[in-house]
Amino acid sequence: MADTLLDVLAGHRRAGRGDRPALIDRRRSVTYAELEGEVGARAGELRAAGIGPGVRVGAVLTTLLDSVVDFAAATSLHAAVLVLQEAAGAAERSAALADFGAELVLDGEVLTRLRPTTAAGGRDPAFAMASSGTSGRPKVISREWAGTLHNSAAFARTLGLDADDTVLTTSPLGHSYAIEAGTLAVLTAGACQLIPAGPLTPARAALLVERHRPTVLQSVPLILDWWGRGDVPRAGTWKRCVSAGEGLPERAAEPWREAGLTVYDHYGNSELGQLTLNAAGGNGGVGHPLPGVRIKAGNGEPGPVEAAFPGLSPVRMEGGHAVPLADADGWVTTGDLGVLDDDGLWLTGRSDLLINIGGNKVSPVEVEAVLRTLPGVRDCAVVGRPGPSGDNQVWAFVEAGADEFDAAALRRRAREQLMTVKVPTVFRRVDALPRTGSGKIRRGLLIEDGD
């Protein structure tokens, strides 16, 4: 397989797919041949500006395909590229650039030099992401470019993407899931990616679907649930959808399956990219490892989830310096807990989010799964917070209408299904849970400020 996006695009042209659509945004669309031409021309401009092998570049990805051209050109020059989210605040973006040690920033038509470009000094091409931070400080993870591209290609093959598919990606392209399981997977497969102009209501989504006829929806549980209740599954010519970011509840998957679609649940992380895929989305499991992926987890009882992928040795960038995250054999501790059996991987929560109640470990995932089945609960998040005496308590933040929320009733129903130690001490109603741009719940905000 080719190791640059420019090579990938050229390969599709040589295979007779040059006139096939590659990317569509709100302004325009490009074929594979046109995209190859634009990326090649932009690469020439960036080379003249000093971008080359190992040069550290921050690239802002937006809802416009022009930003994908910038990203493809920079990576095709063998630069080390940090993907930045368009919606990131100035302080967050500056911190990520500093940790990465970026020398230049690409933001639309503007190329900003942060410091003199130095000789690469043996630095290799790299792909880096700045996390949005769900429970703590955002982090910058960098890994080898070639391994990243191969990982996305493995995901595309397992999902069955081909040149006849149009993939609607709902998460912002600055997020790992959207750029890796979306853009990179789509381009390696010769498919087409449809990039919407920001969040869509079900009505607007249905209009977009009728116009462009996407076959694959790449999204998150929050959107699948919202659009499912808005009858989007029955619009257009869908074949399948894939969900990631958070566990996929059964209620979110059900409308899509009823419309005849295969629903995939997917597990990945910032350190290694795409890890598993499950064609029975909504059953609680995230499926078997993708080709090349190795996974270790608990046997019978939850244990730490570790993963590895050939050609990837991720590092955390801090102040321009790399801190290795993989051991000598390539294994990376993901921070998740789970069980691995013949049916694949089952996630049971984050090790850093387990709640210690008098020596008993309470998994927020288990408690949330029960609460989501109760009347009036649209969604919920469970965290540990100190009570009046300083001892840890289980708190449940519940998305519910003011006229539907009854904390006493929820507590009674929870006691019927959970051990006493796992029943939330506090139920707090919220209009909406705080989320990242990709739909993940920002639990850190709930832990810090729940009053």
C-alpha positions in Angstrom: 0.0 0.0 0.0 1.2 3.6 -0.8 2.4 5.5 2.2 1.3 9.1 1.3 -2.1 10.4 0.4 -0.8 11.7 -2.9 0.3 8.2 -3.8 -3.1 6.9 -2.7 -4.9 9.4 -5.0 -2.6 8.7 -7.9 -3.3 5.0 -7.4 -7.0 5.5 -7.8 -6.5 7.5 -11.0 -4.3 4.8 -12.5 -6.9 2.2 -11.6 -9.5 4.1 -13.6 -11.3 5.8 -10.7 -10.1 9.3 -11.3 -13.6 10.5 -12.2 -15.1 9.1 -9.1 -16.2 11.6 -6.4 -13.8 11.8 -3.5 -14.9 14.7 -1.2 -18.1 16.8 -0.9 -18.5 19.8 1.3 -21.2 22.6 1.4 -19.4 24.6 -1.4 -18.2 22.0 -3.9 -17.1 18.5 -4.7 -13.9 17.0 -6.2 -13.1 13.8 -8.0 -10.1 11.7 -7.2 -8.2 13.2 -10.2 -9.1 16.7 -9.2 -8.1 16.1 -5.6 -4.8 14.7 -6.7 -4.1 17.8 -8.7 -5.1 20.1 -5.9 -3.0 18.2 -3.3 0.0 18.1 -5.7 -0.2 21.9 -6.4 -0.6 22.7 -2.6 2.4 20.4 -1.8 4.5 22.5 -4.2 3.5 25.7 -2.4 4.1 24.2 1.1 7.5 22.8 0.0 8.5 26.3 -1.1 7.5 27.6 2.3 9.9 25.3 4.0 7.7 22.3 4.9 9.5 19.0 4.4 10.4 15.7 6.1 10.0 15.9 9.9 9.0 19.6 10.0 6.4 20.0 12.7 3.2 21.5 11.3 -0.1 22.2 13.0 -3.1 21.9 10.5 -6.6 23.2 11.4 -9.2 20.9 9.9 -12.6 22.5 9.1 -15.9 21.6 7.4 -14.3 22.7 4.1 -12.4 20.2 1.9 -9.7 22.8 1.4 -8.4 21.9 4.8 -8.2 18.2 3.8 -6.1 19.3 0.8 -3.7 21.1 3.2 -3.5 18.1 5.5 -2.9 15.7 2.5 -0.3 18.0 1.1 1.6 18.4 4.3 1.6 14.6 5.1 2.6 13.8 1.5 5.7 16.0 2.1 6.6 13.6 5.0 6.0 16.4 7.6 5.0 15.7 11.2 1.4 17.0 11.3 -0.6 17.9 14.3 -4.4 17.9 13.6 -6.1 20.8 15.3 -9.8 21.2 15.9 -11.5 24.2 14.4 -13.6 24.9 17.5 -10.6 24.7 19.9 -10.1 27.9 22.0 -7.0 30.0 21.5 -5.4 28.8 24.8 -6.1 25.2 24.1 -4.7 25.5 20.6 -1.5 27.3 21.8 -0.9 24.7 24.5 -1.2 21.9 21.9 1.2 23.6 19.5 3.7 24.2 22.3 3.6 20.6 23.4 4.0 19.4 19.9 6.9 21.7 19.2 5.2 23.0 16.1 7.2 25.2 13.7 4.4 26.3 11.4 0.6 26.4 11.5 -1.8 25.9 8.5 -5.2 27.6 9.0 -7.0 28.1 5.8 -5.1 30.4 3.5 -2.9 31.5 6.3 0.5 29.9 7.0 2.0 31.1 10.2 5.6 30.5 11.2 6.0 30.0 15.0 9.7 29.7 15.0 12.5 29.1 12.6 12.3 25.7 10.8 15.2 23.6 11.8 16.7 20.6 10.0 14.6 17.5 10.6 17.4 15.9 12.4 16.2 12.3 11.9 12.6 13.1 12.8 10.2 10.9 10.9 6.8 11.7 9.3 4.2 11.7 12.1 0.4 12.0 12.7 -0.6 13.7 15.9 -3.9 14.5 17.6 -4.8 16.9 20.4 -7.5 15.4 22.5 -10.5 17.5 23.6 -10.1 16.2 27.2 -13.1 14.5 28.7 -11.8 14.0 32.3 -8.6 16.0 32.5 -6.1 18.1 30.7 -6.0 17.7 26.9 -3.1 15.7 25.6 -1.1 15.6 22.4 -0.5 12.1 21.0 1.9 11.5 18.1 2.6 8.3 16.2 4.1 7.1 12.9 2.3 8.3 9.8 2.6 5.1 7.7 1.2 2.9 10.6 -1.7 5.3 11.0 -2.6 5.1 7.3 -2.4 1.3 7.4 -4.6 1.2 10.4 -7.3 3.3 8.7 -7.1 1.1 5.7 -7.6 -2.0 7.9 -10.7 -0.3 9.3 -12.0 0.5 5.8 -11.6 -3.1 4.6 -13.3 -4.6 7.7 -16.2 -2.2 7.4 -16.5 -3.1 3.7 -16.0 0.4 2.2 -15.6 0.5 -1.5 -15.8 2.9 -4.5 -19.6 2.8 -4.5 -19.9 4.1 -1.0 -20.6 7.7 0.1 -19.8 8.2 3.8 -21.5 10.9 5.8 -19.3 11.9 8.7 -21.0 13.9 11.4 -18.1 14.5 13.8 -15.8 17.5 13.1 -12.8 16.5 11.0 -10.4 17.7 13.7 -11.3 14.7 15.8 -9.4 11.5 15.5 -12.5 9.4 14.8 -13.6 11.6 11.9 -10.2 12.0 10.2 -9.0 8.4 10.7 -12.1 6.3 10.5 -13.6 8.8 8.1 -11.3 10.7 5.7 -8.3 8.3 5.7 -10.5 5.2 5.6 -12.6 6.7 2.8 -9.6 7.8 0.6 -7.8 4.5 1.0 -11.0 2.6 -0.1 -11.7 4.9 -3.0 -15.0 5.9 -1.6 -16.5 9.4 -1.1 -16.8 11.5 2.1 -19.6 13.9 2.6 -18.7 16.6 5.0 -21.7 18.5 6.5 -21.5 22.2 7.5 -21.7 21.6 11.2 -24.3 19.9 13.4 -27.5 19.0 11.6 -31.1 18.7 12.9 -32.9 15.5 11.7 -34.9 17.6 9.2 -31.7 19.1 7.7 -30.0 15.7 7.8 -32.9 14.2 5.8 -32.6 17.0 3.1 -28.8 16.4 2.9 -29.4 12.6 2.6 -32.0 13.0 -0.1 -29.6 15.2 -2.1 -26.4 13.2 -1.9 -27.7 9.7 -1.2 -25.0 8.5 1.3 -24.7 4.8 1.9 -22.7 4.8 5.2 -23.3 7.0 8.3 -20.2 7.5 10.5 -21.4 9.0 13.7 -21.7 8.8 17.5 -24.5 7.5 19.8 -25.9 10.9 20.5 -26.5 11.6 16.8 -27.7 8.1 16.0 -30.3 8.4 18.7 -31.4 11.9 17.7 -31.7 11.2 14.0 -33.2 7.8 14.7 -36.1 9.5 16.5 -36.4 11.9 13.5 -36.9 9.2 10.9 -33.6 9.8 9.2 -32.9 6.0 8.9 -35.7 5.7 6.3 -34.4 8.6 4.2 -32.1 8.0 1.3 -30.3 4.8 0.4 -28.5 3.8 3.6 -26.7 0.5 3.8 -25.0 0.6 7.2 -23.9 2.9 10.0 -21.0 2.9 12.5 -20.9 4.4 15.9 -18.0 5.2 18.3 -16.9 7.6 21.0 -19.2 6.2 23.7 -21.0 2.9 24.3 -23.9 2.5 21.8 -27.2 2.1 23.7 -29.8 -0.3 22.3 -32.4 2.4 21.9 -30.0 4.4 19.6 -29.3 1.4 17.4 -32.9 0.1 17.1 -34.4 2.5 14.6 -31.5 2.0 12.2 -31.8 -1.8 12.4 -35.6 -1.6 11.9 -34.9 0.3 8.7 -32.8 -2.6 7.5 -29.3 -1.3 8.2 -26.4 -3.1 9.7 -25.3 -1.1 12.8 -21.6 -1.3 13.8 -20.2 -0.4 17.2 -16.5 0.7 17.0 -13.8 1.1 19.6 -10.6 3.1 19.1 -8.4 5.6 20.9 -6.0 8.5 20.4 -3.0 6.3 21.0 -3.5 3.7 18.4 -6.4 4.6 16.2 -9.0 2.0 15.2 -9.1 -1.2 17.3 -12.3 -3.2 17.0 -15.6 -3.4 15.0 -18.8 -5.1 16.0 -21.7 -5.7 13.6 -24.1 -6.3 16.4 -24.0 -2.7 17.6 -26.1 -2.0 20.7 -25.5 -5.3 22.5 -22.8 -3.9 24.7 -19.8 -5.4 23.0 -17.4 -3.6 20.7 -16.4 -6.6 18.7 -13.2 -8.4 17.6 -9.9 -6.7 16.9 -9.2 -5.4 13.4 -6.6 -7.2 11.2 -3.2 -6.5 12.8 -4.6 -5.3 16.1 -3.6 -7.2 19.2 -5.7 -6.8 22.4 -5.4 -8.0 26.0 -8.1 -7.5 28.7 -9.6 -9.4 31.6 -10.6 -13.0 31.4 -14.0 -13.4 33.1 -13.5 -10.4 35.3 -12.8 -6.9 34.0 -9.1 -6.0 33.6 -6.9 -3.3 32.0 -7.3 -3.2 28.2 -4.0 -3.1 26.4 -3.6 -2.9 22.6 -0.9 -2.9 19.9 -0.7 -2.4 16.2 2.3 -3.1 14.0 4.2 0.1 13.0 2.7 2.3 15.7 4.7 3.3 18.8 2.7 6.3 20.1 4.3 9.0 22.3 2.8 11.8 24.3 4.3 15.2 23.3 5.1 17.5 26.3 7.0 20.7 25.7 8.2 19.5 22.3 9.6 16.3 23.8 8.3 12.7 23.3 7.3 10.5 26.2 6.9 6.9 25.0 3.5 5.3 25.7 4.2 1.8 24.4 6.4 -0.8 26.1 9.2 -2.7 24.4 6.7 -5.1 22.8 4.5 -2.3 21.5 1.7 -2.7 24.0 -0.2 0.5 25.1 -2.3 0.7 28.2 -5.6 2.3 27.0 -6.9 3.3 30.4 -10.1 1.3 29.7 -11.3 -1.8 31.6 -12.8 -4.8 29.8 -13.3 -8.5 29.3 -12.1 -10.3 26.2 -13.8 -13.6 25.2 -14.9 -15.6 22.2 -17.4 -12.9 21.3 -14.8 -10.1 21.3 -14.1 -7.2 23.7 -16.6 -5.9 26.3 -15.8 -2.6 27.9 -16.8 -2.1 31.5 -15.5 1.5 32.1 -12.4 3.6 32.5 -9.9 2.7 35.2 -9.5 6.4 36.2 -13.3 6.8 36.5 -14.0 3.9 38.9 -15.7 5.2 42.0 -14.4 3.9 45.3 -17.2 3.6 47.8 -16.0 2.2 51.1 -13.5 -0.1 49.3 -16.1 -1.2 46.7 -15.3 -0.3 43.1 -18.4 1.1 41.2 -18.3 1.2 37.4 -20.1 4.3 36.1 -20.8 2.3 32.8 -22.8 -0.3 34.7 -24.9 2.2 36.6 -25.5 4.3 33.5 -26.7 1.3 31.6 -29.4 0.7 34.2 -30.4 4.3 34.5 -30.9 4.7 30.8 -33.6 2.1 30.8 -35.7 4.0 33.4 -38.7 6.2 32.4 -37.9 9.8 31.5 -34.2 9.4 31.3 -32.9 10.6 27.9 -29.3 10.1 28.9 -27.1 10.2 32.0 -23.6 10.4 33.3 -22.4 8.9 36.6 -19.4 10.2 38.5 -17.8 10.1 42.0 -18.0 13.3 44.1 -17.2 13.9 47.8 -20.2 14.2 50.0 -20.6 16.5 53.0 -18.4 14.3 55.2 -15.7 14.1 52.6 -16.5 10.4 51.7 -17.0 9.6 48.0 -20.6 9.4 46.7 -22.1 8.2 43.5 -23.7 11.1 41.6 -26.0 10.7 38.6 -26.6 13.6 36.2 -29.7 12.9 34.3 -30.9 14.5 31.0 -34.6 14.8 31.5 -37.5 17.2 31.2 -38.4 19.1 34.3 -41.9 17.5 34.3 -40.4 14.0 33.9 -37.7 14.1 36.5 -38.5 12.3 39.8 -35.3 11.6 41.8 -37.1 9.5 44.4 -38.7 7.3 41.7 -35.4 6.9 39.9 -33.7 5.9 43.2 -36.4 3.3 43.9 -36.2 1.8 40.4 -32.4 1.8 40.6 -32.4 -0.2 43.8 -34.4 -2.9 42.1 -31.5 -3.6 39.7 -28.4 -2.5 41.5 -26.5 -3.3 44.6 -27.1 -0.7 47.3 -23.5 0.6 47.1 -24.0 1.3 43.4 -27.3 3.3 43.7 -26.6 7.0 43.2 -26.8 9.0 46.4 -27.5 12.2 44.4 -29.7 12.5 41.3 -29.3 15.8 39.5 -31.4 16.9 36.5 -29.7 18.7 33.6 -31.1 20.0 30.4 -28.1 18.6 28.5 -24.9 16.9 29.6 -21.6 18.7 28.7 -20.0 17.1 25.7 -17.0 17.4 23.4 -17.4 18.1 19.7 -17.4 14.4 19.0 -20.2 13.7 21.5 -18.2 12.3 24.4 -19.5 13.4 27.9 -17.1 15.7 29.6 -17.1 14.0 33.0 -14.4 16.2 34.4 -16.8 19.2 34.3 -19.4 17.2 36.2 -16.9 16.1 38.9 -15.6 19.7 39.3 -18.8 21.6 39.2 -22.1 19.8 39.9 -23.8 22.3 42.1 
